[in-house]
Amino acid sequence: MKEKLVVFSGAGMSAESGINTFRDSNGLWEKYDIYEIATPEAWNKNPELVTDFYNQRRKNILNVKVNQAHLEIAKMENLFEVTVITQNIDNLHERAGSSNVVHLHGNITLAKSSGPNPEKKYYPIKSWRLTKNDLCEDGYRLRPHVVWFGETVPMLMEAQNIIEQADYFLVIGTSLQVYPAAGLVHHAIKAKKKLILDPKVSEMQVPNDFLKIEMTATSGIIEALDLMR
Ligand SMILES: NC(=O)c1ccc[n+]([C@@H]2O[C@H](COP(=O)([O-])OP(=O)(O)OC[C@H]3O[C@@H](n4cnc5c(N)ncnc54)[C@H](O)[C@@H]3O)[C@@H](O)[C@H]2O)c1
């Protein structure tokens, strides 16, 4: 039986594909007020603005390419039972060939009901654009399948269970500032090796038992994966 490798990725994983992170300079938070576009209150106040913001993100994501780090992680399925737990709402891990991806904060290529039962069913969005005419079977307008600030993270317990079973744990491109996701790094209780790959790792609060590689995802991925073998 193959050993279990769990990869926990954040926005930095897709930075070299051309998708902005939130916190770096040129990050999305400098250009937008998150309370106006990524909260349930924002949706209630101005669903057009929110829909348009995510339409633009989706259009961008569909136009970019996977990077070498996404591809190398997918290839690790030859050696390990790999699960990717990503905070990213893009679908680049899947497009690179990873077959087991858990989206903690949703998947921008899917939509869900804006009514009282949003997690009941997810609907593929046919093009990059969701409109006010796209309705759910329950009659409510469809909203992006994204976990907004102030909402619970439905996949959190599943992610925690997966990380607890990991033999190897690799964290890539996350500032570890968005909770509750960031707390997951403390749940790799039986992992033989834990490693974090991020160009700003020296500025971050990382548990002592993690190896640190201070490089970008694409420049450090081979070294990181070699340390896992
Ligand atoms: N691609 C996406 O889907 C996307 C993009 C932006 C934000 N988000 C979401 O916003 C939230 C922000 O939290 P977060 O911790 O993921 O992101 P973050 O923006 O808080 O942190 C990004 C991290 O990536 C690192 N980084 C920057 N360039 C990198 C590179 N080339 N290689 C490796 N690391 C690099 C930074 O040093 C930083 O630590 C998350 O929910 C995140 O998924 C998603």
The ligand as an SDF file (V2000), in Angstrom:
LIG
                    3D

 44 48  0  0  0  0  0  0  0  0999 V2000
   -5.6290   31.0950   -6.6510 N   0  0  0  0  0  0  0  0  0  0  0  0
   -6.6440   31.2730   -5.8320 C   0  0  0  0  0  0  0  0  0  0  0  0
   -7.6340   30.5230   -5.8710 O   0  0  0  0  0  0  0  0  0  0  0  0
   -6.5700   32.3600   -4.7930 C   0  0  0  0  0  0  0  0  0  0  0  0
   -5.9370   33.5660   -5.0440 C   0  0  0  0  0  0  0  0  0  0  0  0
   -5.9140   34.5510   -4.0320 C   0  0  0  0  0  0  0  0  0  0  0  0
   -6.5010   34.2610   -2.7850 C   0  0  0  0  0  0  0  0  0  0  0  0
   -7.1080   33.0700   -2.5940 N   0  0  0  0  0  0  0  0  0  0  0  0
   -7.6680   32.7240   -1.2860 C   0  0  0  0  0  0  0  0  0  0  0  0
   -7.5200   33.7560   -0.3480 O   0  0  0  0  0  0  0  0  0  0  0  0
   -7.1180   33.2760    0.9600 C   0  0  0  0  0  0  0  0  0  0  0  0
   -5.7330   33.7680    1.3030 C   0  0  0  0  0  0  0  0  0  0  0  0
   -4.9250   32.8860    2.0670 O   0  0  0  0  0  0  0  0  0  0  0  0
   -3.5540   32.2250    1.5350 P   0  0  0  0  0  0  0  0  0  0  0  0
   -2.7310   31.9240    2.7280 O   0  0  0  0  0  0  0  0  0  0  0  0
   -3.8510   31.1310    0.5740 O   0  0  0  0  0  0  0  0  0  0  0  0
   -2.9000   33.3480    0.6710 O   0  0  0  0  0  0  0  0  0  0  0  0
   -2.1750   34.6710    1.0920 P   0  0  0  0  0  0  0  0  0  0  0  0
   -2.3590   35.6200   -0.0300 O   0  0  0  0  0  0  0  0  0  0  0  0
   -2.5430   35.0950    2.4670 O   0  0  0  0  0  0  0  0  0  0  0  0
   -0.6240   34.2370    1.1520 O   0  0  0  0  0  0  0  0  0  0  0  0
    0.0560   33.8790   -0.0160 C   0  0  0  0  0  0  0  0  0  0  0  0
    1.3360   33.2060    0.3740 C   0  0  0  0  0  0  0  0  0  0  0  0
    1.9440   32.7630   -0.8370 O   0  0  0  0  0  0  0  0  0  0  0  0
    3.3080   33.0840   -0.7780 C   0  0  0  0  0  0  0  0  0  0  0  0
    3.7800   33.2090   -2.1430 N   0  0  0  0  0  0  0  0  0  0  0  0
    3.7820   34.2870   -2.9680 C   0  0  0  0  0  0  0  0  0  0  0  0
    4.2980   33.9600   -4.1510 N   0  0  0  0  0  0  0  0  0  0  0  0
    4.6110   32.6430   -4.0890 C   0  0  0  0  0  0  0  0  0  0  0  0
    5.1760   31.7220   -5.0100 C   0  0  0  0  0  0  0  0  0  0  0  0
    5.5120   32.0880   -6.2460 N   0  0  0  0  0  0  0  0  0  0  0  0
    5.3730   30.4460   -4.5910 N   0  0  0  0  0  0  0  0  0  0  0  0
    5.0270   30.0450   -3.3430 C   0  0  0  0  0  0  0  0  0  0  0  0
    4.5080   30.8860   -2.4350 N   0  0  0  0  0  0  0  0  0  0  0  0
    4.2950   32.1600   -2.8130 C   0  0  0  0  0  0  0  0  0  0  0  0
    3.4090   34.3590    0.0340 C   0  0  0  0  0  0  0  0  0  0  0  0
    4.7160   34.5100    0.5850 O   0  0  0  0  0  0  0  0  0  0  0  0
    2.3280   34.1300    1.0830 C   0  0  0  0  0  0  0  0  0  0  0  0
    2.8570   33.4630    2.2150 O   0  0  0  0  0  0  0  0  0  0  0  0
   -7.1910   31.7940    0.8070 C   0  0  0  0  0  0  0  0  0  0  0  0
   -8.4720   31.3570    1.0450 O   0  0  0  0  0  0  0  0  0  0  0  0
   -6.8430   31.6500   -0.6550 C   0  0  0  0  0  0  0  0  0  0  0  0
   -7.0650   30.4450   -1.1990 O   0  0  0  0  0  0  0  0  0  0  0  0
   -7.1590   32.1180   -3.5710 C   0  0  0  0  0  0  0  0  0  0  0  0
  1  2  1  0
  2  3  2  0
  2  4  1  0
  4  5  1  0
  4 44  2  0
  5  6  2  0
  6  7  1  0
  7  8  2  0
  8  9  1  0
  8 44  1  0
  9 10  1  0
  9 42  1  0
 10 11  1  0
 11 12  1  0
 11 40  1  0
 12 13  1  0
 13 14  1  0
 14 15  2  0
 14 16  1  0
 14 17  1  0
 17 18  1  0
 18 19  2  0
 18 20  1  0
 18 21  1  0
 21 22  1  0
 22 23  1  0
 23 24  1  0
 23 38  1  0
 24 25  1  0
 25 26  1  0
 25 36  1  0
 26 27  1  0
 26 35  1  0
 27 28  2  0
 28 29  1  0
 29 30  1  0
 29 35  2  0
 30 31  1  0
 30 32  2  0
 32 33  1  0
 33 34  2  0
 34 35  1  0
 36 37  1  0
 36 38  1  0
 38 39  1  0
 40 41  1  0
 40 42  1  0
 42 43  1  0
M  CHG  2   8   1  16  -1
M  END
$$$$
